[in-house]
Amino acid sequence: MSLYPQKISMVYFVIAFIFLLQYNIPPFYISSFPVIPDLLFSFILFYSFKCSRSKILVVVFLLSLIQDFQINFDIIGSVTFSNLIAIYIFSTILLLKNSTVRKFILYLTIFIILTFKYLIFYSILSFGKDISIFMIANAIVIQSFLTISIIAIVNEMILPNKILK
């Protein structure tokens, strides 16, 4: 895939804007778990439609590592690990895409992948702490719904050619 210089600079601008926006959005807490809209993951998900699996995994690793340092959690690498696993599963599903896949099934698949991603992330974050499984599940479901809502809003209202068809 070849990108023109204008498109490359636009991608860099969008990534910088997403990092700036995500850094300035205040988290809300669900039983001591910070819940922040995952704008970077939403961007990476849309970008994975345009790149090969190997390229997108390198991009995910680098951007998620930057996000790890930006968020400044106690455990550096947890966002990177969970994003890599989620995008790898999603890009594998995209390789198997055929004409019978409907929008609902694609959104459901994304939601399941997001739930798995946040399960990994919050499990690492809560390791060794005395927190109930119900609170962890509550944070996972809310974070997954928040991210899938961002993806649906961007796909349905902002993008002229809907990527998730």
DOMAR-70390 format. One record per residue (C-alpha): residue number from 0; residue in one letter; chain; x, y, z. Coordinates in nm, 2 decimals. Each point is the difference from the previous one (the first is absolute). Last residue first. Layout:
BEGIN
<rec num="NUM" residu="A" chaine="A" x="X" y="Y" z="Z"/>
...
! end
This chain:
BEGIN
<rec num="164" residu="K" chaine="A" x="-2.04" y="-0.25" z="0.61"/>
<rec num="163" residu="L" chaine="A" x="0.26" y="0.11" z="0.26"/>
<rec num="162" residu="I" chaine="A" x="0.21" y="0.24" z="-0.21"/>
<rec num="161" residu="K" chaine="A" x="-0.28" y="0.23" z="-0.08"/>
<rec num="160" residu="N" chaine="A" x="0.10" y="0.22" z="-0.28"/>
<rec num="159" residu="P" chaine="A" x="-0.07" y="0.36" z="0.11"/>
<rec num="158" residu="L" chaine="A" x="0.14" y="-0.06" z="0.35"/>
<rec num="157" residu="I" chaine="A" x="-0.14" y="0.23" z="0.27"/>
<rec num="156" residu="M" chaine="A" x="-0.35" y="-0.12" z="0.08"/>
<rec num="155" residu="E" chaine="A" x="-0.02" y="-0.38" z="-0.03"/>
<rec num="154" residu="N" chaine="A" x="0.36" y="-0.10" z="0.04"/>
<rec num="153" residu="V" chaine="A" x="0.10" y="0.26" z="0.25"/>
<rec num="152" residu="I" chaine="A" x="-0.32" y="-0.06" z="0.21"/>
<rec num="151" residu="A" chaine="A" x="0.04" y="-0.38" z="-0.02"/>
<rec num="150" residu="I" chaine="A" x="0.37" y="0.01" z="0.11"/>
<rec num="149" residu="I" chaine="A" x="-0.07" y="0.24" z="0.28"/>
<rec num="148" residu="S" chaine="A" x="-0.29" y="-0.22" z="0.12"/>
<rec num="147" residu="I" chaine="A" x="0.22" y="-0.31" z="-0.02"/>
<rec num="146" residu="T" chaine="A" x="0.25" y="0.18" z="0.22"/>
<rec num="145" residu="L" chaine="A" x="-0.26" y="0.10" z="0.27"/>
<rec num="144" residu="F" chaine="A" x="-0.17" y="-0.34" z="-0.01"/>
<rec num="143" residu="S" chaine="A" x="0.34" y="-0.18" z="0.05"/>
<rec num="142" residu="Q" chaine="A" x="0.10" y="0.24" z="0.29"/>
<rec num="141" residu="I" chaine="A" x="-0.34" y="-0.05" z="0.17"/>
<rec num="140" residu="V" chaine="A" x="0.01" y="-0.38" z="-0.04"/>
<rec num="139" residu="I" chaine="A" x="0.36" y="-0.03" z="0.13"/>
<rec num="138" residu="A" chaine="A" x="-0.06" y="0.24" z="0.29"/>
<rec num="137" residu="N" chaine="A" x="-0.31" y="-0.21" z="0.11"/>
<rec num="136" residu="A" chaine="A" x="0.19" y="-0.32" z="-0.04"/>
<rec num="135" residu="I" chaine="A" x="0.28" y="0.13" z="0.23"/>
<rec num="134" residu="M" chaine="A" x="-0.25" y="0.12" z="0.25"/>
<rec num="133" residu="F" chaine="A" x="-0.18" y="-0.34" z="-0.01"/>
<rec num="132" residu="I" chaine="A" x="0.34" y="-0.18" z="0.04"/>
<rec num="131" residu="S" chaine="A" x="0.05" y="0.16" z="0.34"/>
<rec num="130" residu="I" chaine="A" x="0.31" y="0.20" z="0.07"/>
<rec num="129" residu="D" chaine="A" x="0.27" y="-0.09" z="0.25"/>
<rec num="128" residu="K" chaine="A" x="0.31" y="0.10" z="-0.20"/>
<rec num="127" residu="G" chaine="A" x="0.27" y="-0.24" z="-0.10"/>
<rec num="126" residu="F" chaine="A" x="-0.07" y="0.02" z="-0.37"/>
<rec num="125" residu="S" chaine="A" x="-0.26" y="0.28" z="-0.06"/>
<rec num="124" residu="L" chaine="A" x="0.18" y="0.17" z="-0.29"/>
<rec num="123" residu="I" chaine="A" x="0.10" y="-0.32" z="-0.17"/>
<rec num="122" residu="S" chaine="A" x="-0.35" y="-0.13" z="0.02"/>
<rec num="121" residu="Y" chaine="A" x="-0.13" y="0.34" z="-0.11"/>
<rec num="120" residu="F" chaine="A" x="0.21" y="-0.01" z="-0.32"/>
<rec num="119" residu="I" chaine="A" x="-0.07" y="-0.37" z="-0.09"/>
<rec num="118" residu="L" chaine="A" x="-0.37" y="0.03" z="0.06"/>
<rec num="117" residu="Y" chaine="A" x="0.01" y="0.34" z="-0.19"/>
<rec num="116" residu="K" chaine="A" x="0.13" y="-0.18" z="-0.31"/>
<rec num="115" residu="F" chaine="A" x="-0.24" y="-0.29" z="0.03"/>
<rec num="114" residu="T" chaine="A" x="-0.29" y="0.24" z="0.03"/>
<rec num="113" residu="L" chaine="A" x="0.13" y="0.20" z="-0.29"/>
<rec num="112" residu="I" chaine="A" x="0.03" y="-0.32" z="-0.21"/>
<rec num="111" residu="I" chaine="A" x="-0.36" y="-0.10" z="0.09"/>
<rec num="110" residu="F" chaine="A" x="-0.12" y="0.36" z="-0.09"/>
<rec num="109" residu="I" chaine="A" x="0.19" y="-0.02" z="-0.33"/>
<rec num="108" residu="T" chaine="A" x="-0.16" y="-0.33" z="-0.08"/>
<rec num="107" residu="L" chaine="A" x="-0.35" y="0.14" z="0.09"/>
<rec num="106" residu="Y" chaine="A" x="0.07" y="0.30" z="-0.23"/>
<rec num="105" residu="L" chaine="A" x="0.10" y="-0.23" z="-0.28"/>
<rec num="104" residu="I" chaine="A" x="-0.30" y="-0.23" z="0.05"/>
<rec num="103" residu="F" chaine="A" x="-0.23" y="0.31" z="0.00"/>
<rec num="102" residu="K" chaine="A" x="0.15" y="0.14" z="-0.31"/>
<rec num="101" residu="R" chaine="A" x="-0.05" y="-0.32" z="-0.20"/>
<rec num="100" residu="V" chaine="A" x="0.26" y="-0.26" z="-0.10"/>
<rec num="99" residu="T" chaine="A" x="-0.14" y="-0.20" z="-0.30"/>
<rec num="98" residu="S" chaine="A" x="0.23" y="0.17" z="-0.25"/>
<rec num="97" residu="N" chaine="A" x="0.31" y="-0.15" z="0.14"/>
<rec num="96" residu="K" chaine="A" x="0.26" y="0.10" z="0.27"/>
<rec num="95" residu="L" chaine="A" x="0.25" y="-0.27" z="0.09"/>
<rec num="94" residu="L" chaine="A" x="0.30" y="0.23" z="-0.01"/>
<rec num="93" residu="L" chaine="A" x="-0.21" y="0.25" z="0.20"/>
<rec num="92" residu="I" chaine="A" x="-0.04" y="-0.26" z="0.28"/>
<rec num="91" residu="T" chaine="A" x="0.38" y="-0.02" z="0.02"/>
<rec num="90" residu="S" chaine="A" x="0.02" y="0.38" z="0.01"/>
<rec num="89" residu="F" chaine="A" x="-0.24" y="0.00" z="0.30"/>
<rec num="88" residu="I" chaine="A" x="0.19" y="-0.27" z="0.19"/>
<rec num="87" residu="Y" chaine="A" x="0.33" y="0.18" z="-0.06"/>
<rec num="86" residu="I" chaine="A" x="-0.16" y="0.33" z="0.09"/>
<rec num="85" residu="A" chaine="A" x="-0.12" y="-0.13" z="0.34"/>
<rec num="84" residu="I" chaine="A" x="0.32" y="-0.17" z="0.09"/>
<rec num="83" residu="L" chaine="A" x="0.21" y="0.30" z="-0.09"/>
<rec num="82" residu="N" chaine="A" x="-0.23" y="0.24" z="0.19"/>
<rec num="81" residu="S" chaine="A" x="0.01" y="-0.22" z="0.31"/>
<rec num="80" residu="F" chaine="A" x="0.38" y="-0.01" z="0.00"/>
<rec num="79" residu="T" chaine="A" x="0.05" y="0.36" z="-0.07"/>
<rec num="78" residu="V" chaine="A" x="-0.25" y="0.11" z="0.26"/>
<rec num="77" residu="S" chaine="A" x="0.17" y="-0.22" z="0.26"/>
<rec num="76" residu="G" chaine="A" x="0.35" y="0.11" z="-0.10"/>
<rec num="75" residu="I" chaine="A" x="0.08" y="0.23" z="0.29"/>
<rec num="74" residu="I" chaine="A" x="-0.16" y="-0.11" z="0.32"/>
<rec num="73" residu="D" chaine="A" x="-0.05" y="0.27" z="0.25"/>
<rec num="72" residu="F" chaine="A" x="-0.20" y="0.21" z="-0.25"/>
<rec num="71" residu="N" chaine="A" x="0.16" y="0.30" z="-0.16"/>
<rec num="70" residu="I" chaine="A" x="-0.27" y="0.07" z="-0.26"/>
<rec num="69" residu="Q" chaine="A" x="0.26" y="0.16" z="-0.23"/>
<rec num="68" residu="F" chaine="A" x="0.26" y="-0.27" z="0.05"/>
<rec num="67" residu="D" chaine="A" x="-0.26" y="-0.27" z="-0.09"/>
<rec num="66" residu="Q" chaine="A" x="-0.13" y="0.21" z="-0.29"/>
<rec num="65" residu="I" chaine="A" x="0.35" y="0.02" z="-0.15"/>
<rec num="64" residu="L" chaine="A" x="0.02" y="-0.38" z="0.04"/>
<rec num="63" residu="S" chaine="A" x="-0.34" y="-0.03" z="-0.16"/>
<rec num="62" residu="L" chaine="A" x="0.11" y="0.21" z="-0.30"/>
<rec num="61" residu="L" chaine="A" x="0.32" y="-0.21" z="-0.06"/>
<rec num="60" residu="F" chaine="A" x="-0.16" y="-0.34" z="0.05"/>
<rec num="59" residu="V" chaine="A" x="-0.32" y="0.09" z="-0.20"/>
<rec num="58" residu="V" chaine="A" x="0.21" y="0.13" z="-0.29"/>
<rec num="57" residu="V" chaine="A" x="0.21" y="-0.32" z="-0.01"/>
<rec num="56" residu="L" chaine="A" x="-0.32" y="-0.21" z="0.02"/>
<rec num="55" residu="I" chaine="A" x="-0.15" y="0.21" z="-0.28"/>
<rec num="54" residu="K" chaine="A" x="0.29" y="-0.06" z="-0.23"/>
<rec num="53" residu="S" chaine="A" x="0.00" y="-0.38" z="0.05"/>
<rec num="52" residu="R" chaine="A" x="-0.38" y="-0.03" z="-0.04"/>
<rec num="51" residu="S" chaine="A" x="0.00" y="0.20" z="-0.33"/>
<rec num="50" residu="C" chaine="A" x="-0.14" y="0.35" z="0.00"/>
<rec num="49" residu="K" chaine="A" x="-0.32" y="0.17" z="-0.10"/>
<rec num="48" residu="F" chaine="A" x="-0.26" y="-0.18" z="0.22"/>
<rec num="47" residu="S" chaine="A" x="0.24" y="0.02" z="0.30"/>
<rec num="46" residu="Y" chaine="A" x="-0.02" y="0.38" z="-0.01"/>
<rec num="45" residu="F" chaine="A" x="-0.36" y="-0.02" z="0.12"/>
<rec num="44" residu="L" chaine="A" x="0.10" y="-0.21" z="0.30"/>
<rec num="43" residu="I" chaine="A" x="0.30" y="0.21" z="0.06"/>
<rec num="42" residu="F" chaine="A" x="-0.21" y="0.31" z="0.02"/>
<rec num="41" residu="S" chaine="A" x="-0.24" y="-0.16" z="0.25"/>
<rec num="40" residu="F" chaine="A" x="0.29" y="-0.13" z="0.20"/>
<rec num="39" residu="L" chaine="A" x="0.14" y="0.36" z="0.02"/>
<rec num="38" residu="L" chaine="A" x="-0.33" y="0.14" z="0.11"/>
<rec num="37" residu="D" chaine="A" x="-0.03" y="-0.24" z="0.30"/>
<rec num="36" residu="P" chaine="A" x="-0.26" y="0.20" z="0.20"/>
<rec num="35" residu="I" chaine="A" x="0.14" y="0.00" z="0.36"/>
<rec num="34" residu="V" chaine="A" x="-0.11" y="-0.22" z="0.29"/>
<rec num="33" residu="P" chaine="A" x="0.23" y="0.01" z="0.30"/>
<rec num="32" residu="F" chaine="A" x="-0.06" y="-0.29" z="0.24"/>
<rec num="31" residu="S" chaine="A" x="-0.04" y="0.09" z="0.37"/>
<rec num="30" residu="S" chaine="A" x="-0.35" y="-0.14" z="0.03"/>
<rec num="29" residu="I" chaine="A" x="-0.11" y="0.15" z="-0.33"/>
<rec num="28" residu="Y" chaine="A" x="0.19" y="0.32" z="-0.06"/>
<rec num="27" residu="F" chaine="A" x="-0.04" y="0.28" z="-0.25"/>
<rec num="26" residu="P" chaine="A" x="0.29" y="0.10" z="-0.21"/>
<rec num="25" residu="P" chaine="A" x="0.06" y="0.36" z="-0.10"/>
<rec num="24" residu="I" chaine="A" x="0.05" y="0.06" z="-0.37"/>
<rec num="23" residu="N" chaine="A" x="0.31" y="0.21" z="-0.05"/>
<rec num="22" residu="Y" chaine="A" x="0.24" y="-0.29" z="-0.08"/>
<rec num="21" residu="Q" chaine="A" x="-0.25" y="-0.15" z="-0.24"/>
<rec num="20" residu="L" chaine="A" x="-0.03" y="0.32" z="-0.19"/>
<rec num="19" residu="L" chaine="A" x="0.37" y="0.06" z="-0.04"/>
<rec num="18" residu="F" chaine="A" x="0.07" y="-0.36" z="-0.10"/>
<rec num="17" residu="I" chaine="A" x="-0.29" y="0.01" z="-0.25"/>
<rec num="16" residu="F" chaine="A" x="0.12" y="0.33" z="-0.14"/>
<rec num="15" residu="A" chaine="A" x="0.36" y="-0.14" z="-0.04"/>
<rec num="14" residu="I" chaine="A" x="-0.14" y="-0.31" z="-0.18"/>
<rec num="13" residu="V" chaine="A" x="-0.23" y="0.22" z="-0.22"/>
<rec num="12" residu="F" chaine="A" x="0.30" y="0.22" z="-0.10"/>
<rec num="11" residu="Y" chaine="A" x="0.22" y="-0.29" z="-0.07"/>
<rec num="10" residu="V" chaine="A" x="-0.27" y="-0.15" z="-0.22"/>
<rec num="9" residu="M" chaine="A" x="-0.04" y="0.33" z="-0.18"/>
<rec num="8" residu="S" chaine="A" x="0.38" y="0.02" z="-0.06"/>
<rec num="7" residu="I" chaine="A" x="-0.02" y="-0.34" z="-0.16"/>
<rec num="6" residu="K" chaine="A" x="-0.30" y="0.09" z="-0.21"/>
<rec num="5" residu="Q" chaine="A" x="0.18" y="0.31" z="-0.13"/>
<rec num="4" residu="P" chaine="A" x="0.31" y="-0.20" z="-0.08"/>
<rec num="3" residu="Y" chaine="A" x="-0.19" y="-0.25" z="-0.20"/>
<rec num="2" residu="L" chaine="A" x="-0.05" y="-0.34" z="0.15"/>
<rec num="1" residu="S" chaine="A" x="0.11" y="-0.32" z="-0.17"/>
<rec num="0" residu="M" chaine="A" x="-0.15" y="-0.33" z="0.10"/>
! end
